[in-house]
């Protein structure tokens, strides 16, 4: 029997406001419809940051103290905003033996809450064909969002929650807290510029954007790093991984945005952690990458985002990014083919 595994990442569905960067609902619905029509067993892996809980306000404000109630109210809003996507996924699941797997990324840690998982299962139907985890593995392939090999967004998967002042909260990584307390302001002021990749080039081309980022980074440096012990007194969610930060600055300087630079290191880390796989897939970086390593013919793939995002080419023309996906084909449990493809409607 033929089995296809489809992987897409970084869809970032929000609540349709200024902070929601998803636009192309009809393209995603088309994609899901198209793979619904394919014969055999089809598995769809939504490889992290499927939902943009991180950039959603709750009662008019951003918070890094996220209770199950807050996450539930956000998933309700996402379902209300994008009903056609949930309907398409539901139709995909009705065809046996199809399955949907959610990998948890750094914008949707909220998927750790049992009530959020239940809400999604109830909305899509076919609860037994839906799974959630931080990675997806077969004998040959390893798929994860990518934040676990990014020290800014790494989180202890065995401790998704913590207790603070009698409340159970999401145990969020440093990067999530830094964005929700400080850098979200950059998105509010420059919602368009923030959608241009590569990031370091966007900062180069839009001086106002760069100045504002530097200003926020300065405030963050003082309050969020240097004086964090004062500004976040007794706040366990807002702890800072100082050792890893120093290590990074020592190795790479203050460069945080040149994602291509860190790519090889992250794949090397994945190989170290899961040495016996043939194919390694990530999202998170918002770029396309396909590489066959000379050693052992390992395949490394990064799928690009499905949110509205632009590439800045050398000629400074901005171009809307194409939607990309990976397709892995098995025939009678034998790995046949691994492709990184662009979805053309
Ligand atoms: Mn991510």
py3Dmol code that shows the C-alpha trace and the ligand (Angstrom):
import py3Dmol

protein = """\
ATOM      1  CA  UNK A   1       0.000   0.000   0.000  1.00  0.00           C
ATOM      2  CA  UNK A   2       1.112   3.550  -0.738  1.00  0.00           C
ATOM      3  CA  UNK A   3       1.466   5.886   2.222  1.00  0.00           C
ATOM      4  CA  UNK A   4       2.095   9.611   1.788  1.00  0.00           C
ATOM      5  CA  UNK A   5       3.278  11.895   4.545  1.00  0.00           C
ATOM      6  CA  UNK A   6       2.712  15.595   3.844  1.00  0.00           C
ATOM      7  CA  UNK A   7       4.488  18.191   5.962  1.00  0.00           C
ATOM      8  CA  UNK A   8       3.675  21.897   6.100  1.00  0.00           C
ATOM      9  CA  UNK A   9       4.740  24.394   8.747  1.00  0.00           C
ATOM     10  CA  UNK A  10       4.356  27.886  10.175  1.00  0.00           C
ATOM     11  CA  UNK A  11       0.780  28.591   9.059  1.00  0.00           C
ATOM     12  CA  UNK A  12       0.322  30.943  12.041  1.00  0.00           C
ATOM     13  CA  UNK A  13      -3.480  31.214  12.123  1.00  0.00           C
ATOM     14  CA  UNK A  14      -4.608  34.041  14.411  1.00  0.00           C
ATOM     15  CA  UNK A  15      -7.803  35.993  15.032  1.00  0.00           C
ATOM     16  CA  UNK A  16      -7.860  38.100  11.858  1.00  0.00           C
ATOM     17  CA  UNK A  17      -6.454  41.278  13.432  1.00  0.00           C
ATOM     18  CA  UNK A  18      -3.317  43.356  12.752  1.00  0.00           C
ATOM     19  CA  UNK A  19      -1.141  40.737  14.455  1.00  0.00           C
ATOM     20  CA  UNK A  20      -2.544  37.868  12.361  1.00  0.00           C
ATOM     21  CA  UNK A  21      -0.238  37.324   9.382  1.00  0.00           C
ATOM     22  CA  UNK A  22      -2.201  34.553   7.721  1.00  0.00           C
ATOM     23  CA  UNK A  23      -4.023  35.602   4.516  1.00  0.00           C
ATOM     24  CA  UNK A  24      -4.364  32.787   2.002  1.00  0.00           C
ATOM     25  CA  UNK A  25      -7.169  30.693   3.428  1.00  0.00           C
ATOM     26  CA  UNK A  26      -8.336  29.554  -0.021  1.00  0.00           C
ATOM     27  CA  UNK A  27      -4.859  28.244  -0.927  1.00  0.00           C
ATOM     28  CA  UNK A  28      -4.606  26.201   2.250  1.00  0.00           C
ATOM     29  CA  UNK A  29      -8.150  24.855   1.753  1.00  0.00           C
ATOM     30  CA  UNK A  30      -7.222  23.906  -1.840  1.00  0.00           C
ATOM     31  CA  UNK A  31      -4.096  22.141  -0.630  1.00  0.00           C
ATOM     32  CA  UNK A  32      -6.005  20.097   1.960  1.00  0.00           C
ATOM     33  CA  UNK A  33      -8.701  19.265  -0.630  1.00  0.00           C
ATOM     34  CA  UNK A  34      -6.072  18.145  -3.113  1.00  0.00           C
ATOM     35  CA  UNK A  35      -4.364  15.741  -0.718  1.00  0.00           C
ATOM     36  CA  UNK A  36      -7.801  14.490   0.412  1.00  0.00           C
ATOM     37  CA  UNK A  37      -8.307  13.220  -3.132  1.00  0.00           C
ATOM     38  CA  UNK A  38      -5.096  11.169  -3.208  1.00  0.00           C
ATOM     39  CA  UNK A  39      -5.478   7.383  -2.976  1.00  0.00           C
ATOM     40  CA  UNK A  40      -3.849   5.330  -0.230  1.00  0.00           C
ATOM     41  CA  UNK A  41      -3.077   6.378   3.323  1.00  0.00           C
ATOM     42  CA  UNK A  42      -2.324  10.059   3.758  1.00  0.00           C
ATOM     43  CA  UNK A  43      -0.847  11.630   6.850  1.00  0.00           C
ATOM     44  CA  UNK A  44      -0.781  15.399   7.217  1.00  0.00           C
ATOM     45  CA  UNK A  45       1.799  16.758   9.636  1.00  0.00           C
ATOM     46  CA  UNK A  46       1.219  20.342  10.678  1.00  0.00           C
ATOM     47  CA  UNK A  47       4.787  20.937  11.740  1.00  0.00           C
ATOM     48  CA  UNK A  48       4.476  23.617  14.379  1.00  0.00           C
ATOM     49  CA  UNK A  49       3.367  27.241  14.626  1.00  0.00           C
ATOM     50  CA  UNK A  50       0.115  26.117  13.011  1.00  0.00           C
ATOM     51  CA  UNK A  51      -1.593  28.598  15.319  1.00  0.00           C
ATOM     52  CA  UNK A  52      -0.202  31.970  16.350  1.00  0.00           C
ATOM     53  CA  UNK A  53      -1.252  31.999  20.024  1.00  0.00           C
ATOM     54  CA  UNK A  54       1.905  34.018  20.721  1.00  0.00           C
ATOM     55  CA  UNK A  55       0.746  37.101  18.795  1.00  0.00           C
ATOM     56  CA  UNK A  56      -2.879  36.969  20.000  1.00  0.00           C
ATOM     57  CA  UNK A  57      -4.149  39.357  22.631  1.00  0.00           C
ATOM     58  CA  UNK A  58      -6.349  38.206  25.464  1.00  0.00           C
ATOM     59  CA  UNK A  59      -8.797  40.831  26.777  1.00  0.00           C
ATOM     60  CA  UNK A  60      -6.880  43.542  24.920  1.00  0.00           C
ATOM     61  CA  UNK A  61      -3.394  42.692  26.172  1.00  0.00           C
ATOM     62  CA  UNK A  62      -0.459  40.345  25.646  1.00  0.00           C
ATOM     63  CA  UNK A  63       0.515  38.160  28.555  1.00  0.00           C
ATOM     64  CA  UNK A  64       3.153  35.552  29.265  1.00  0.00           C
ATOM     65  CA  UNK A  65       1.082  34.128  32.121  1.00  0.00           C
ATOM     66  CA  UNK A  66      -0.999  31.780  30.009  1.00  0.00           C
ATOM     67  CA  UNK A  67      -3.675  29.690  31.727  1.00  0.00           C
ATOM     68  CA  UNK A  68      -5.680  26.915  30.065  1.00  0.00           C
ATOM     69  CA  UNK A  69      -8.670  29.294  30.025  1.00  0.00           C
ATOM     70  CA  UNK A  70      -6.701  31.893  28.011  1.00  0.00           C
ATOM     71  CA  UNK A  71      -5.508  29.317  25.466  1.00  0.00           C
ATOM     72  CA  UNK A  72      -9.045  27.937  25.112  1.00  0.00           C
ATOM     73  CA  UNK A  73     -10.475  31.375  24.411  1.00  0.00           C
ATOM     74  CA  UNK A  74      -7.778  31.886  21.762  1.00  0.00           C
ATOM     75  CA  UNK A  75      -8.402  28.571  19.971  1.00  0.00           C
ATOM     76  CA  UNK A  76     -12.134  29.431  19.911  1.00  0.00           C
ATOM     77  CA  UNK A  77     -11.281  32.712  18.150  1.00  0.00           C
ATOM     78  CA  UNK A  78      -9.015  30.934  15.631  1.00  0.00           C
ATOM     79  CA  UNK A  79     -11.756  28.407  14.797  1.00  0.00           C
ATOM     80  CA  UNK A  80     -14.257  31.266  14.374  1.00  0.00           C
ATOM     81  CA  UNK A  81     -11.858  33.154  12.084  1.00  0.00           C
ATOM     82  CA  UNK A  82     -10.938  30.221   9.798  1.00  0.00           C
ATOM     83  CA  UNK A  83     -13.930  27.834   9.676  1.00  0.00           C
ATOM     84  CA  UNK A  84     -13.163  26.671   6.129  1.00  0.00           C
ATOM     85  CA  UNK A  85      -9.747  25.350   7.116  1.00  0.00           C
ATOM     86  CA  UNK A  86     -11.214  23.301   9.966  1.00  0.00           C
ATOM     87  CA  UNK A  87     -13.955  22.009   7.626  1.00  0.00           C
ATOM     88  CA  UNK A  88     -11.351  20.965   5.047  1.00  0.00           C
ATOM     89  CA  UNK A  89      -9.284  19.151   7.699  1.00  0.00           C
ATOM     90  CA  UNK A  90     -12.435  17.476   8.908  1.00  0.00           C
ATOM     91  CA  UNK A  91     -13.222  16.189   5.382  1.00  0.00           C
ATOM     92  CA  UNK A  92      -9.613  14.989   5.040  1.00  0.00           C
ATOM     93  CA  UNK A  93      -9.968  12.983   8.264  1.00  0.00           C
ATOM     94  CA  UNK A  94     -13.298  11.432   7.288  1.00  0.00           C
ATOM     95  CA  UNK A  95     -11.515   9.497   4.564  1.00  0.00           C
ATOM     96  CA  UNK A  96     -10.074   6.451   6.257  1.00  0.00           C
ATOM     97  CA  UNK A  97      -7.249   5.788   6.963  1.00  0.00           C
ATOM     98  CA  UNK A  98      -6.066   9.448   6.866  1.00  0.00           C
ATOM     99  CA  UNK A  99      -4.507  11.094   9.913  1.00  0.00           C
ATOM    100  CA  UNK A 100      -3.524  14.568  11.122  1.00  0.00           C
ATOM    101  CA  UNK A 101      -0.596  15.125  13.454  1.00  0.00           C
ATOM    102  CA  UNK A 102       0.160  18.457  15.155  1.00  0.00           C
ATOM    103  CA  UNK A 103       3.763  19.127  16.115  1.00  0.00           C
ATOM    104  CA  UNK A 104       3.964  21.809  18.775  1.00  0.00           C
ATOM    105  CA  UNK A 105       6.048  24.883  17.875  1.00  0.00           C
ATOM    106  CA  UNK A 106       7.056  28.039  19.693  1.00  0.00           C
ATOM    107  CA  UNK A 107       3.936  29.993  18.682  1.00  0.00           C
ATOM    108  CA  UNK A 108       1.581  27.230  19.800  1.00  0.00           C
ATOM    109  CA  UNK A 109       2.862  25.827  23.105  1.00  0.00           C
ATOM    110  CA  UNK A 110      -0.789  26.261  24.056  1.00  0.00           C
ATOM    111  CA  UNK A 111      -1.420  22.932  22.289  1.00  0.00           C
ATOM    112  CA  UNK A 112       0.018  21.239  25.388  1.00  0.00           C
ATOM    113  CA  UNK A 113      -3.233  21.966  27.280  1.00  0.00           C
ATOM    114  CA  UNK A 114      -5.555  18.915  27.275  1.00  0.00           C
ATOM    115  CA  UNK A 115      -8.615  21.178  26.880  1.00  0.00           C
ATOM    116  CA  UNK A 116      -7.152  22.805  23.739  1.00  0.00           C
ATOM    117  CA  UNK A 117      -6.417  19.394  22.219  1.00  0.00           C
ATOM    118  CA  UNK A 118      -9.952  18.277  23.052  1.00  0.00           C
ATOM    119  CA  UNK A 119     -11.418  21.404  21.452  1.00  0.00           C
ATOM    120  CA  UNK A 120      -9.522  20.711  18.212  1.00  0.00           C
ATOM    121  CA  UNK A 121     -10.480  17.010  18.253  1.00  0.00           C
ATOM    122  CA  UNK A 122     -14.153  17.867  18.856  1.00  0.00           C
ATOM    123  CA  UNK A 123     -14.116  20.488  16.080  1.00  0.00           C
ATOM    124  CA  UNK A 124     -12.485  18.202  13.507  1.00  0.00           C
ATOM    125  CA  UNK A 125     -14.259  14.987  14.512  1.00  0.00           C
ATOM    126  CA  UNK A 126     -12.452  11.621  14.247  1.00  0.00           C
ATOM    127  CA  UNK A 127     -10.610  12.247  17.551  1.00  0.00           C
ATOM    128  CA  UNK A 128      -8.659   8.987  17.389  1.00  0.00           C
ATOM    129  CA  UNK A 129      -7.031  10.036  14.086  1.00  0.00           C
ATOM    130  CA  UNK A 130      -5.570  13.248  15.552  1.00  0.00           C
ATOM    131  CA  UNK A 131      -2.358  13.409  17.560  1.00  0.00           C
ATOM    132  CA  UNK A 132      -0.217  16.075  19.235  1.00  0.00           C
ATOM    133  CA  UNK A 133       3.457  15.917  20.188  1.00  0.00           C
ATOM    134  CA  UNK A 134       6.711  17.851  19.821  1.00  0.00           C
ATOM    135  CA  UNK A 135       7.974  15.543  17.082  1.00  0.00           C
ATOM    136  CA  UNK A 136       6.854  12.894  14.620  1.00  0.00           C
ATOM    137  CA  UNK A 137       9.046   9.915  13.833  1.00  0.00           C
ATOM    138  CA  UNK A 138       9.054   6.790  11.738  1.00  0.00           C
ATOM    139  CA  UNK A 139      11.960   4.386  11.340  1.00  0.00           C
ATOM    140  CA  UNK A 140      13.500   6.683   8.690  1.00  0.00           C
ATOM    141  CA  UNK A 141      12.261  10.194   9.292  1.00  0.00           C
ATOM    142  CA  UNK A 142      12.340  12.762  12.060  1.00  0.00           C
ATOM    143  CA  UNK A 143      10.011  15.770  11.864  1.00  0.00           C
ATOM    144  CA  UNK A 144       9.980  18.575  14.404  1.00  0.00           C
ATOM    145  CA  UNK A 145       9.238  22.281  14.317  1.00  0.00           C
ATOM    146  CA  UNK A 146      12.819  23.392  14.992  1.00  0.00           C
ATOM    147  CA  UNK A 147      12.528  25.456  18.165  1.00  0.00           C
ATOM    148  CA  UNK A 148      13.999  22.652  20.284  1.00  0.00           C
ATOM    149  CA  UNK A 149      17.342  23.193  18.526  1.00  0.00           C
ATOM    150  CA  UNK A 150      16.992  26.995  18.833  1.00  0.00           C
ATOM    151  CA  UNK A 151      18.214  27.979  22.302  1.00  0.00           C
ATOM    152  CA  UNK A 152      15.982  31.094  22.315  1.00  0.00           C
ATOM    153  CA  UNK A 153      12.837  28.990  21.949  1.00  0.00           C
ATOM    154  CA  UNK A 154      13.906  25.697  23.482  1.00  0.00           C
ATOM    155  CA  UNK A 155      11.612  24.375  26.145  1.00  0.00           C
ATOM    156  CA  UNK A 156      11.679  21.357  28.450  1.00  0.00           C
ATOM    157  CA  UNK A 157       9.102  19.048  26.839  1.00  0.00           C
ATOM    158  CA  UNK A 158       8.738  17.113  30.096  1.00  0.00           C
ATOM    159  CA  UNK A 159       7.656  20.301  31.893  1.00  0.00           C
ATOM    160  CA  UNK A 160       5.077  22.047  29.694  1.00  0.00           C
ATOM    161  CA  UNK A 161       3.436  23.667  32.745  1.00  0.00           C
ATOM    162  CA  UNK A 162       4.458  25.285  36.003  1.00  0.00           C
ATOM    163  CA  UNK A 163       2.635  26.572  39.054  1.00  0.00           C
ATOM    164  CA  UNK A 164       2.846  30.220  40.068  1.00  0.00           C
ATOM    165  CA  UNK A 165       0.782  31.781  42.863  1.00  0.00           C
ATOM    166  CA  UNK A 166      -1.616  28.882  42.860  1.00  0.00           C
ATOM    167  CA  UNK A 167      -2.214  28.936  39.098  1.00  0.00           C
ATOM    168  CA  UNK A 168      -1.089  26.457  36.463  1.00  0.00           C
ATOM    169  CA  UNK A 169       0.629  28.331  33.622  1.00  0.00           C
ATOM    170  CA  UNK A 170       2.389  27.413  30.395  1.00  0.00           C
ATOM    171  CA  UNK A 171       6.123  27.028  30.984  1.00  0.00           C
ATOM    172  CA  UNK A 172       7.153  29.270  28.100  1.00  0.00           C
ATOM    173  CA  UNK A 173      10.643  29.614  26.635  1.00  0.00           C
ATOM    174  CA  UNK A 174      12.676  32.797  26.844  1.00  0.00           C
ATOM    175  CA  UNK A 175      11.945  33.885  23.238  1.00  0.00           C
ATOM    176  CA  UNK A 176       8.172  33.678  23.667  1.00  0.00           C
ATOM    177  CA  UNK A 177       8.310  35.850  26.787  1.00  0.00           C
ATOM    178  CA  UNK A 178      10.678  38.374  25.137  1.00  0.00           C
ATOM    179  CA  UNK A 179       8.332  38.731  22.140  1.00  0.00           C
ATOM    180  CA  UNK A 180       5.133  38.982  24.159  1.00  0.00           C
ATOM    181  CA  UNK A 181       6.574  41.563  26.601  1.00  0.00           C
ATOM    182  CA  UNK A 182       8.848  43.635  24.340  1.00  0.00           C
ATOM    183  CA  UNK A 183       9.242  42.834  20.646  1.00  0.00           C
ATOM    184  CA  UNK A 184       5.506  42.604  19.867  1.00  0.00           C
ATOM    185  CA  UNK A 185       5.635  46.427  19.768  1.00  0.00           C
ATOM    186  CA  UNK A 186       7.746  46.197  16.604  1.00  0.00           C
ATOM    187  CA  UNK A 187       4.961  44.175  14.954  1.00  0.00           C
ATOM    188  CA  UNK A 188       2.372  46.746  16.025  1.00  0.00           C
ATOM    189  CA  UNK A 189       4.411  49.624  14.546  1.00  0.00           C
ATOM    190  CA  UNK A 190       5.728  47.845  11.427  1.00  0.00           C
ATOM    191  CA  UNK A 191       3.236  45.083  10.617  1.00  0.00           C
ATOM    192  CA  UNK A 192       4.304  45.015   6.967  1.00  0.00           C
ATOM    193  CA  UNK A 193       8.096  45.253   7.323  1.00  0.00           C
ATOM    194  CA  UNK A 194       7.973  42.401   9.822  1.00  0.00           C
ATOM    195  CA  UNK A 195       6.781  40.093   7.011  1.00  0.00           C
ATOM    196  CA  UNK A 196       9.916  40.566   4.909  1.00  0.00           C
ATOM    197  CA  UNK A 197      12.651  37.941   4.838  1.00  0.00           C
ATOM    198  CA  UNK A 198      15.530  37.543   5.228  1.00  0.00           C
ATOM    199  CA  UNK A 199      15.136  39.542   8.410  1.00  0.00           C
ATOM    200  CA  UNK A 200      18.579  41.115   8.446  1.00  0.00           C
ATOM    201  CA  UNK A 201      17.971  42.428   4.918  1.00  0.00           C
ATOM    202  CA  UNK A 202      14.623  43.971   5.904  1.00  0.00           C
ATOM    203  CA  UNK A 203      16.420  45.852   8.684  1.00  0.00           C
ATOM    204  CA  UNK A 204      18.996  47.026   6.155  1.00  0.00           C
ATOM    205  CA  UNK A 205      16.395  48.275   3.670  1.00  0.00           C
ATOM    206  CA  UNK A 206      14.021  49.991   6.088  1.00  0.00           C
ATOM    207  CA  UNK A 207      16.040  52.276   8.391  1.00  0.00           C
ATOM    208  CA  UNK A 208      13.006  53.326  10.490  1.00  0.00           C
ATOM    209  CA  UNK A 209      12.219  49.676  11.121  1.00  0.00           C
ATOM    210  CA  UNK A 210      15.834  49.065  12.153  1.00  0.00           C
ATOM    211  CA  UNK A 211      15.915  52.103  14.459  1.00  0.00           C
ATOM    212  CA  UNK A 212      12.738  50.990  16.216  1.00  0.00           C
ATOM    213  CA  UNK A 213      14.092  47.449  16.592  1.00  0.00           C
ATOM    214  CA  UNK A 214      17.301  48.820  18.114  1.00  0.00           C
ATOM    215  CA  UNK A 215      15.281  50.970  20.514  1.00  0.00           C
ATOM    216  CA  UNK A 216      13.173  48.022  21.652  1.00  0.00           C
ATOM    217  CA  UNK A 217      16.254  45.792  21.854  1.00  0.00           C
ATOM    218  CA  UNK A 218      17.898  48.409  24.096  1.00  0.00           C
ATOM    219  CA  UNK A 219      14.909  48.579  26.466  1.00  0.00           C
ATOM    220  CA  UNK A 220      14.741  44.795  26.431  1.00  0.00           C
ATOM    221  CA  UNK A 221      18.475  44.592  27.191  1.00  0.00           C
ATOM    222  CA  UNK A 222      18.105  46.830  30.236  1.00  0.00           C
ATOM    223  CA  UNK A 223      14.805  45.570  31.631  1.00  0.00           C
ATOM    224  CA  UNK A 224      14.559  42.051  30.234  1.00  0.00           C
ATOM    225  CA  UNK A 225      18.189  40.990  30.597  1.00  0.00           C
ATOM    226  CA  UNK A 226      20.308  43.240  32.811  1.00  0.00           C
ATOM    227  CA  UNK A 227      17.642  44.101  35.394  1.00  0.00           C
ATOM    228  CA  UNK A 228      15.404  41.085  34.821  1.00  0.00           C
ATOM    229  CA  UNK A 229      15.816  40.062  38.450  1.00  0.00           C
ATOM    230  CA  UNK A 230      14.121  43.364  39.420  1.00  0.00           C
ATOM    231  CA  UNK A 231      11.504  43.592  36.683  1.00  0.00           C
ATOM    232  CA  UNK A 232      10.489  39.951  36.951  1.00  0.00           C
ATOM    233  CA  UNK A 233      10.976  39.383  40.652  1.00  0.00           C
ATOM    234  CA  UNK A 234       9.704  35.930  41.558  1.00  0.00           C
ATOM    235  CA  UNK A 235       8.266  35.323  38.085  1.00  0.00           C
ATOM    236  CA  UNK A 236       9.284  31.780  37.097  1.00  0.00           C
ATOM    237  CA  UNK A 237       7.954  32.138  33.532  1.00  0.00           C
ATOM    238  CA  UNK A 238      10.306  35.057  32.814  1.00  0.00           C
ATOM    239  CA  UNK A 239      13.632  33.392  33.628  1.00  0.00           C
ATOM    240  CA  UNK A 240      16.561  34.137  31.302  1.00  0.00           C
ATOM    241  CA  UNK A 241      18.948  31.459  29.933  1.00  0.00           C
ATOM    242  CA  UNK A 242      22.017  33.638  30.595  1.00  0.00           C
ATOM    243  CA  UNK A 243      24.536  30.843  30.005  1.00  0.00           C
ATOM    244  CA  UNK A 244      23.179  30.049  26.521  1.00  0.00           C
ATOM    245  CA  UNK A 245      22.937  33.747  25.652  1.00  0.00           C
ATOM    246  CA  UNK A 246      26.565  34.357  26.573  1.00  0.00           C
ATOM    247  CA  UNK A 247      27.589  31.265  24.645  1.00  0.00           C
ATOM    248  CA  UNK A 248      25.737  32.548  21.588  1.00  0.00           C
ATOM    249  CA  UNK A 249      27.245  36.050  21.771  1.00  0.00           C
ATOM    250  CA  UNK A 250      30.684  34.490  22.254  1.00  0.00           C
ATOM    251  CA  UNK A 251      30.266  32.298  19.149  1.00  0.00           C
ATOM    252  CA  UNK A 252      28.233  34.504  16.811  1.00  0.00           C
ATOM    253  CA  UNK A 253      28.293  38.034  18.176  1.00  0.00           C
ATOM    254  CA  UNK A 254      25.007  39.908  18.488  1.00  0.00           C
ATOM    255  CA  UNK A 255      23.611  38.476  15.250  1.00  0.00           C
ATOM    256  CA  UNK A 256      20.247  36.886  16.032  1.00  0.00           C
ATOM    257  CA  UNK A 257      18.451  37.214  12.723  1.00  0.00           C
ATOM    258  CA  UNK A 258      20.639  35.580  10.076  1.00  0.00           C
ATOM    259  CA  UNK A 259      18.808  32.254  10.149  1.00  0.00           C
ATOM    260  CA  UNK A 260      20.789  30.665   7.319  1.00  0.00           C
ATOM    261  CA  UNK A 261      23.880  30.992   9.451  1.00  0.00           C
ATOM    262  CA  UNK A 262      22.489  28.712  12.156  1.00  0.00           C
ATOM    263  CA  UNK A 263      20.939  26.138   9.850  1.00  0.00           C
ATOM    264  CA  UNK A 264      23.802  23.620   9.659  1.00  0.00           C
ATOM    265  CA  UNK A 265      24.367  23.682  13.377  1.00  0.00           C
ATOM    266  CA  UNK A 266      20.713  22.928  14.063  1.00  0.00           C
ATOM    267  CA  UNK A 267      20.661  19.969  11.693  1.00  0.00           C
ATOM    268  CA  UNK A 268      23.883  18.673  13.267  1.00  0.00           C
ATOM    269  CA  UNK A 269      22.156  18.840  16.651  1.00  0.00           C
ATOM    270  CA  UNK A 270      19.180  16.887  15.318  1.00  0.00           C
ATOM    271  CA  UNK A 271      21.489  14.205  13.911  1.00  0.00           C
ATOM    272  CA  UNK A 272      23.231  13.963  17.283  1.00  0.00           C
ATOM    273  CA  UNK A 273      19.912  13.548  19.058  1.00  0.00           C
ATOM    274  CA  UNK A 274      18.403  11.119  16.516  1.00  0.00           C
ATOM    275  CA  UNK A 275      21.388   9.494  14.802  1.00  0.00           C
ATOM    276  CA  UNK A 276      19.711   6.638  12.950  1.00  0.00           C
ATOM    277  CA  UNK A 277      17.298   8.565  10.699  1.00  0.00           C
ATOM    278  CA  UNK A 278      17.572   9.210   6.969  1.00  0.00           C
ATOM    279  CA  UNK A 279      15.379  12.286   6.635  1.00  0.00           C
ATOM    280  CA  UNK A 280      15.260  15.320   8.947  1.00  0.00           C
ATOM    281  CA  UNK A 281      12.527  17.923   8.522  1.00  0.00           C
ATOM    282  CA  UNK A 282      12.094  21.300  10.181  1.00  0.00           C
ATOM    283  CA  UNK A 283      10.130  24.503   9.769  1.00  0.00           C
ATOM    284  CA  UNK A 284      10.533  27.524  12.076  1.00  0.00           C
ATOM    285  CA  UNK A 285      13.243  29.307  10.057  1.00  0.00           C
ATOM    286  CA  UNK A 286      10.911  30.722   7.374  1.00  0.00           C
ATOM    287  CA  UNK A 287      13.113  29.644   4.480  1.00  0.00           C
ATOM    288  CA  UNK A 288      13.386  26.784   1.988  1.00  0.00           C
ATOM    289  CA  UNK A 289      16.252  24.359   2.247  1.00  0.00           C
ATOM    290  CA  UNK A 290      16.850  20.955   0.662  1.00  0.00           C
ATOM    291  CA  UNK A 291      20.174  19.234   1.064  1.00  0.00           C
ATOM    292  CA  UNK A 292      21.526  15.723   0.671  1.00  0.00           C
ATOM    293  CA  UNK A 293      24.537  15.295   2.894  1.00  0.00           C
ATOM    294  CA  UNK A 294      27.503  13.369   1.462  1.00  0.00           C
ATOM    295  CA  UNK A 295      27.691  11.286   4.630  1.00  0.00           C
ATOM    296  CA  UNK A 296      25.192   8.448   4.683  1.00  0.00           C
ATOM    297  CA  UNK A 297      22.938  10.250   2.150  1.00  0.00           C
ATOM    298  CA  UNK A 298      21.005  11.995   4.868  1.00  0.00           C
ATOM    299  CA  UNK A 299      18.327  14.392   3.637  1.00  0.00           C
ATOM    300  CA  UNK A 300      17.760  17.734   5.376  1.00  0.00           C
ATOM    301  CA  UNK A 301      14.648  19.747   4.561  1.00  0.00           C
ATOM    302  CA  UNK A 302      13.237  23.043   5.823  1.00  0.00           C
ATOM    303  CA  UNK A 303       9.717  23.968   4.695  1.00  0.00           C
ATOM    304  CA  UNK A 304       8.803  27.638   4.440  1.00  0.00           C
ATOM    305  CA  UNK A 305       5.958  29.516   6.116  1.00  0.00           C
ATOM    306  CA  UNK A 306       2.340  29.588   4.895  1.00  0.00           C
ATOM    307  CA  UNK A 307       1.680  33.031   6.373  1.00  0.00           C
ATOM    308  CA  UNK A 308       1.799  36.119   4.138  1.00  0.00           C
ATOM    309  CA  UNK A 309       5.482  36.789   3.792  1.00  0.00           C
ATOM    310  CA  UNK A 310       7.763  38.389   1.238  1.00  0.00           C
ATOM    311  CA  UNK A 311      11.244  37.641  -0.032  1.00  0.00           C
ATOM    312  CA  UNK A 312      13.497  40.567  -0.673  1.00  0.00           C
ATOM    313  CA  UNK A 313      15.501  39.800  -3.781  1.00  0.00           C
ATOM    314  CA  UNK A 314      18.828  41.352  -4.686  1.00  0.00           C
ATOM    315  CA  UNK A 315      17.098  43.927  -6.884  1.00  0.00           C
ATOM    316  CA  UNK A 316      15.107  45.018  -3.819  1.00  0.00           C
ATOM    317  CA  UNK A 317      11.818  43.896  -5.388  1.00  0.00           C
ATOM    318  CA  UNK A 318       9.612  42.176  -2.860  1.00  0.00           C
ATOM    319  CA  UNK A 319       8.055  38.895  -3.957  1.00  0.00           C
ATOM    320  CA  UNK A 320       5.293  36.972  -2.175  1.00  0.00           C
ATOM    321  CA  UNK A 321       6.712  33.658  -0.985  1.00  0.00           C
ATOM    322  CA  UNK A 322       5.347  30.489  -2.555  1.00  0.00           C
ATOM    323  CA  UNK A 323       3.700  27.916  -0.281  1.00  0.00           C
ATOM    324  CA  UNK A 324       5.947  24.895   0.191  1.00  0.00           C
ATOM    325  CA  UNK A 325       5.423  21.375   1.494  1.00  0.00           C
ATOM    326  CA  UNK A 326       7.352  18.151   1.843  1.00  0.00           C
ATOM    327  CA  UNK A 327       5.998  14.887   0.517  1.00  0.00           C
ATOM    328  CA  UNK A 328       7.384  11.568   1.715  1.00  0.00           C
ATOM    329  CA  UNK A 329       6.175   8.434  -0.019  1.00  0.00           C
ATOM    330  CA  UNK A 330       6.247   4.914   1.375  1.00  0.00           C
ATOM    331  CA  UNK A 331       5.407   1.800  -0.610  1.00  0.00           C
ATOM    332  CA  UNK A 332       4.676  -1.206   1.598  1.00  0.00           C
ATOM    333  CA  UNK A 333       6.584   0.405   4.462  1.00  0.00           C
ATOM    334  CA  UNK A 334       9.622   1.066   2.287  1.00  0.00           C
ATOM    335  CA  UNK A 335      10.758   4.667   1.924  1.00  0.00           C
ATOM    336  CA  UNK A 336      10.443   5.521  -1.778  1.00  0.00           C
ATOM    337  CA  UNK A 337      10.692   9.233  -2.325  1.00  0.00           C
ATOM    338  CA  UNK A 338      11.306  12.496  -0.471  1.00  0.00           C
ATOM    339  CA  UNK A 339      10.382  15.781  -2.157  1.00  0.00           C
ATOM    340  CA  UNK A 340      10.268  19.443  -1.244  1.00  0.00           C
ATOM    341  CA  UNK A 341       7.570  20.987  -3.439  1.00  0.00           C
ATOM    342  CA  UNK A 342       5.795  24.236  -4.177  1.00  0.00           C
ATOM    343  CA  UNK A 343       2.015  24.135  -4.072  1.00  0.00           C
ATOM    344  CA  UNK A 344       0.540  25.462  -7.326  1.00  0.00           C
ATOM    345  CA  UNK A 345      -3.223  25.677  -7.205  1.00  0.00           C
TER     346      UNK A 345
END
"""
ligand_1 = """\
1
MN
Mn 8.685 28.865 14.994
"""
view = py3Dmol.view(width=600, height=400)
view.addModel(protein, "pdb")
view.setStyle({"model": 0}, {"cartoon": {"style": "trace"}})
view.addModel(ligand_1, "xyz")
view.setStyle({"model": 1}, {"stick": {}})
view.zoomTo()
view.show()
